[in-house]
Amino acid sequence: MGGTVRRRLAWIFCIFAVLCAAVFAAPRHDLTQDQLTAIDHYVDAEMRREHVVGIAMGIYNRGQILLAKGYGMANIELNVPVKAETIFQSGSVGKQFTSAAIMMLVEEGKIGLDDSIVKYFPNAPPSWQAIRVKNLLSHTSGLSEYETDERAGPTGPFYIRLDFTEDELVNKVEALPIEFKPGDKWDYRNTNYMLLGVIIHKVTGSFYTDYLQQRVFTPLGMSSTRLISEADIVPNRSSGYETKGDKIQNQSWVSPTFNSTADGALYFNVLDLAKWDAALYGTKLLKQASLDQTWTVFSLNDGKPNSANYGFGWEITSVNGHKQIDHGGAWQGFRCHILRYPDDSVSVVVLANSDSASPEQFAHVIAGIVNPALELPKLVAIEDKQPELARRLGALLDQIAAGKDVRDQLSPKLAALFTPDVNEYVIRKVKPIWPSDKMTLVSRKESDGITVSRYRIVKGDESRIVRFGLGADGKVATIGFQPDPDVR
């Protein structure tokens, strides 16, 4: 991300990050000074490298705050620094609250996980009959994504600058095609959780966030957690920032409708999320059996676990044999991640107000500083037995760096996601590292018919991990860029 103005802004953010680190830290003595110093050093360096405006971090031990701290700016225009109380948007991290509400209603016998969703949407097409509530929770419904560039754009049925009633949204979703037989595969769809919010409303008579306020937020004392509203006065609210070329700008505007759906439209801060973390260790909200089901990888119709290791609103994996449950979110210039190691009593939350941030990577590195047993394994170069894949990636990066349209080389699904904004984001990620000084393979695996390779690409002092997936049809199915976890 070049540009004189941008570099100056980056240094301004860096200076404020240091100031905020000194002023707004609220550490407990459970973390050593060496750990606190290592955390500050990593966060400061990574914010500069990724040009992140602001971050709030929460580190918890079974909900007890070990560190709640702000870095950088909550609002550039007003020179307001991030602090522990600063409010961020949830993005899809909000899905776990929707999931919890559904499981509460399951415990009360008001919803059945095996219920056909036609029970709640009687005017739905016959193709919905086979979709169960559990398919919505696990992203195995086969429903189409409503939030594509085409469907959410000016000529689409879900244009995000227009308001719709809940019934109008449902009618529009009912008109979308079914992409696969429910339970046959996994595919992340915001549509699923939008519908779950409507089900909560139908069953309880309360809008889904009103139900959450009554049953979750108020009982837990989560006084800052609520539905997004640009009209209300919200103390400590941060601004979201998006990067366009070399320029930082305010978040894109969407209508109140699309800031109120159950797929991720909450405000919260790291102080409230500590209370949420604490509640997940007990049975104050849900019975243990419900929690266990939420954190169990959902099995497909063939009995195999889904490809994403997804449960109900959470991903369930492990690091070095330690169980990990986590989820990320991104919306309107905000990015966040919640990472929990329940058997180790460690949780890390990273909230950012920049679309350039990589909060998942932040969370993983910080977890390793807190507990070395949770440190991600080093990415070591391995023999590349398919060097043609590296050549294919190199040719693609050449074209992206040159500003060429590469959508004809992408799978239909990826091409549909490659909007002008996404293309600009990819160009920003490519230019600092390409053409490279060195590219080495660090991992490769087959997943759902896609060969997924990860390469470490180094240019000067810059190093990134690039994820490159090629389908059997020769089309690029996935491409992603992450900070190098071994560079601190």
N, C-alpha and C positions, 0 to 999 in steps of 0.2 A: 504494500500500500504506500505508494510514493506521494510526493507532493510536499512543498515547503510548508503550506498551511497545516497539513495533516501532521507533519513531524513536530511542528511547534505545539499543536494541540496535545500530541502524545506526551511531550515533555511537561506540559502544564498538568496533565492528568497524573503523571508520575510524581510531580512535586506535591500535588494535593494528596495523593495516595500515602506518601510518607507522613504528611501532616496528620491525615486521618488515622493512620496506624498508631501514631503517638497519642492522639487525643481520645479516640473512641474505643480503645481496647477494653474488654471486661473479662480478663482471664481469671480462671480459678487456679489454684496451686497444683492441680492434678497434672497439668502440662509443665514440663521443665522449661527453663529459660532457653535451653538449646533448641527445644522443639519449637517454641514460640519464634525464635530467631529464624529457624529454618523455614517455618511457614511464611513469615513476613518476606524473607528473601525470595522464596519461590513465587509468591503471589505478585510481588512487586515486579520481578523480572518477566513473568508471563503476561501481566497486564500491559507492560511496555511492548512486548513482542507481538501480542495479539491486538494491540490498540483498543483495549477495553476501557470504557468510561468509568464504570463503578461496579463494585462487588460487595455483597454482604456474605459473611461466612458464619455458619454455626457448626460447632463440634460438640457432640453430646455423648454422655455416658448414661445410657438408659434414661434419657430425657433430662439429665442433669447437665447444665451448660458448663462445658470446659472452656469454650471460647465463643464469644458472640462479638463480631467485629466488622467494621466497615472500612473499605479501601476505595479511594477515588471519589468520583462525583455522582451525587444523586440527580443533580440538575446543573448543567453547564451554564445556562443563561443566568442563573441566580447565584452561581458559585456555592451551591449547597453540597456539603460532603455527605457521603454515605455513613450511616451509623447503624447500630444494631436494630434500632426502631424503624429503619427505613422500609417502606412498603414496596414490594415488587409484584409483578404479575406472575401468575402460576404457570401459564401455558398448560401443557398436558400433565404436569404434576398434579393438577386438580382432579385428574381422573380417579386417583386413589380415594378421594373423598366421596365421589359418586359411587364407586364400588362399595365403600363402607356403608353408605346409606342403603344401597340395595341389599346388602347382607343383613343389615338390621331388620329390614322388612321381610327378608326370608326367615329370619329367626322368629318373627312375629306371625308367620304363616300367611302374610299378606301377598307375598310373591313366591313363586316356585322357580328354582333354577331351571327346571325342565319344562316350564310353561312355554308353549308356543307364544311368540310375541303377538300373534293375531288376537290373542285374548285381550290385549291392551290396545290393539289397533285393528278393530273389526272391519274397517274398510280397506285394509291392505290387500294387495294382490295375492292370488293363490300361492305364488312362489315363496311367500313369507311363512307359510304354514310350518315348514320344517325348521325355521329359525327359532332357537330357544334363547331364553334370557341369558343362559351361560355362554352362548355363542357371542352375544353382544359384549359381555364382560371380557371375553378372551380374544376378541378380534378374529373370530372364526366364522362369522355370519355369512360371508360372501356378498354382503351389501357393498355398493359402490361408494367411493369417497365423494362427499359433497363439496369438500374444500379444495377442489382442483382450480388451477388458474382459469380454465375455460368456464367451469360452472360457477365460480365465485367472482368472475369478471363482469364487466359492464353489460354484456349480452347474455350472461348465464342466469339460470333460475335462482341461484343463491348469491346474487350480487351483494357483496359484503358492505356496500354503502347504503343499502336500503333496509328498511325495517319490515319484518314479517311477524305475524302472529304465530304462536306455537302450532296451531292447526295448519296454517299455511306451510310452515316448514315440514311438517309431517307429510302433507299431501305431495310436496315436491320430492321428498325422499322416497315416497311410495312409487313415484314415477321413474326412479332410477333403475337400471338393470341389475340383476343378480350376476355376479362375476364367477362364482363357483358354488358347488353344493355345500351347504352349511356343514362345518366340521371337517371338510376334506383338506383344508389347508389354513394357514395363518396369513393374514394380511392386515396391517394396521390401518384402521379406518376411524376417523373422528365421528363419522356417521353413527357408529355403534353407541358411543357415549352420549351423543346428542339425544338419541332415542331413549336411553336409560334415564336421562333427566326428565323426559316427558312421562315415562312410566312412573317415576317417583311422584310427579305432580298428579297423575291420574289416580294413583293408589291412595295418597295421603290427603289430597285436596290442597296441598301447599306447594308453592314453587320450590324446586329442588334446593336452592340455597336457603330458603326460609326453613325448610326441614332440617338442613345441615346446621343452621344457626341454633335451632331449638334443641337438636339432639347431639350435636358435636361441639360446635364452636363455643356456645355459652357454657355448657357443663365443664368444658376443659379450660375455660378462662382464656380462650383465644380471642382476645378483644379487638385485635386488628385485622382478623381474617373475615372476608366478606366478598360479595359480588363486586366485580368491576363496575365503576360508574364514573364517567367523565363529568357529570353534572354535579355530583355531591362534593362537598368539601371533605377531603380525606387527609388528615394529618400525616405528615411524614411520607407522602407519596413521592416516588421517584419518577423520572421521565424515561421513556424508552428511546433508544437511539439506533438508527439504521445507517449503514455505510453505503453510500452511492459513489462509486469510483474512489476519489481521494477525499471525499466530503462526508462529514457526519451530519445527519439531519434528524429531526424529530420523527418519532414513530408515525407510520401511516395510520390514517383515521379509518375506523370501521364503525358501522352503525351499532346502537345499543343492543340490537338483536344478537349480533355475533360476539358481543362481549357479555353475554348472559347464558350461553349454552353450557351444558354439563360436560363438554369435552375439554374444558380447561379455561375458565374465565373468573378466576379468583384473585384477590389481593391477599398477601400475607407477608410476614417477616420472619427472621430467624429466631426471634423470641417465641412467637406463637408455634413455630414448627418444633421447638423443643418440647412443648406441651403435647403436641401431636405424637412425637416420638415416644414420650413417656407412656402415653395411653396405649400404644401398640405393644408394649411389654406386658400389659395386664389384660384384664377382662372387663374393664370399666365400660367399654363401648360394645365389644363383641365377645362372644364365647370363643374359647380357644379353638374349638372345632371349625368355627367360621374363619378365624384368622389363618389356621392351617390350610384350609381350602383356598383362601385368597392367595396364599404364598406357595401353592403347588402348581407346577407346570401343567397346563391344560393339555390333555391327550386328544389327538385327532381321531377321526372315525376308524383309522387303521390301528389304533392303540398306541401309536408312537407319539412322543412329545412333540409339540409344535416347534417350528424352526427357530423361533425367537425366545424359547424358554419363558413364555409369558403365562402369568396366572390371571388374576382378576385385578387389573390396574397396576400390576407390578411385573418386572422381569425378575426371574429367579435363576441365579447362576452361582459361581463360586470363584474365589481367588485363593490359590494355594491350599485348597481343601476347606476354606472357610466360607460358609454360606453367605451369599450376598443377595440382597433384594434392593432394587433401585428403579428409578424412572426419571426421565428428563422431560423438559418442556420448552417450547419456543413460541412466542407470539408478540407481535407489535414491538419488535426491537428488544424484547426480554428473552433471556435464556436462563434456565435453572436446572438443577439436578439434586435429587435426594438419594443418598447412598447409605444403606444400613447393613451392618454386620451383626445380626441379632445374637449370635452365639458368642461374640466378642464384646457385646455391649457398647459398640462404637457406631456412631452415625455422623455423617458429614453432609451438610447442606451448603450449596453454593448458589447464590442468586445474583444474576448479572443484568444490567440494563443496556447491554450492547449485543447486537446480532453477530458481532465478530468474536464473541467469547466462546470458550469451550469448557463449560462448567463441569461436564463429566470428567474430563481430564484433570481439572483442578481437584475435584473431589477424590479421585483415586490417588493422586500424588499425596494429598494431605492425609488421607487415611493411612498411607504407608509411613508418613512421618509420625503419626500418632501411635501406630502399632506396626513395627517393622514386619510382622508376620503377614500383614495385609498389603505389603508393597508389591506392585505388579512385577512379574518376572521381566528381567532385562530382555530386550528385543535383540537377539543375536542373529547375525547374517547366516543364512542357510544356503545350501547348494540349490541353484535354480535349474531344474530339469526341464523346464518349459520356457526357455529364453525368448521364445516368440511372443509371449505375453508381455514381457518387459518392453520389447520393441513396439508392440501394439500400443502400450500405454505411452511410451515416449512420443510416438507419432501423434497420439491424441493430445498430449500436453503441448506439443509444438503448435498444433492448430488452435488450441484454446488460448495460448499465450499470444498468438497472432490475431486474436479476435474473430476467428472464423466460426461459422455456425456448424456445430458438430452433431446436431440432433438426428441426422440421418444415420449416424453410427450407434445411436442409443436404442435401447428397447423402447417399445411404445410407452410403457409405464414411466420410464425415466425421462423420455423425451417430453412427456406431458408435464413433468415437474420442472423441466428446464426452462422456466420463465425468464424474461429479461433480468429480473432481480437476481434469480439464482445463477444465471450465466455470469452476471457481474461479480457475484460473490465468488464463484469458482475462479474467474480471472484474477481476482485479488489474491486468492490463495496460491495460484500457480506462479505468478510473476516473481515473487521473492526467491523461488527455488528452481526456476527453470529458465534456460537450460542449466542442468545440474553439473556439479563437479563429480558426484558419485551417486549411484543408485544401487541398493542392495535389497534382495528379498529377505524378509524376516518371518513370514508365515504364508501358508497356503492351505486351503481346504475346499472341499466340495460342499455346497449347500443348496438344496432344491434345484439341482441341475446347473448351478452357477459355480464356476471356478473363481474363488475369492482369494486374491493375493494382496499382501501388504508389503509395501516397499518403504525403506528409509531413503529419502531423497535429501541430499546435502548440497548446499551451495554457499561457500564461504562460511559465515557464522550461523547461517540459517539451516535448520533441519526440521523436516516434517515427515510424518507417516502418512502415506497415501494408500487408501483402500481401493482396489480395482477389481471389479467383478465382471467376468465375461460369460455370457450364456452359450449354450450349445449351438444356438443359431448365429453365433459370431457377433452378436450385438452386445454393447456395453450395458450391463444391468445395474451397476452401482459404481459410484466414484465418490470418495470422501477424503477429507483432509483433516488431520489431527496434529496437535503439538507432539513433538517427540518426548515421550515420558522420561527418557533417559538423559535429557538435556535440562539442567536446572541452573 
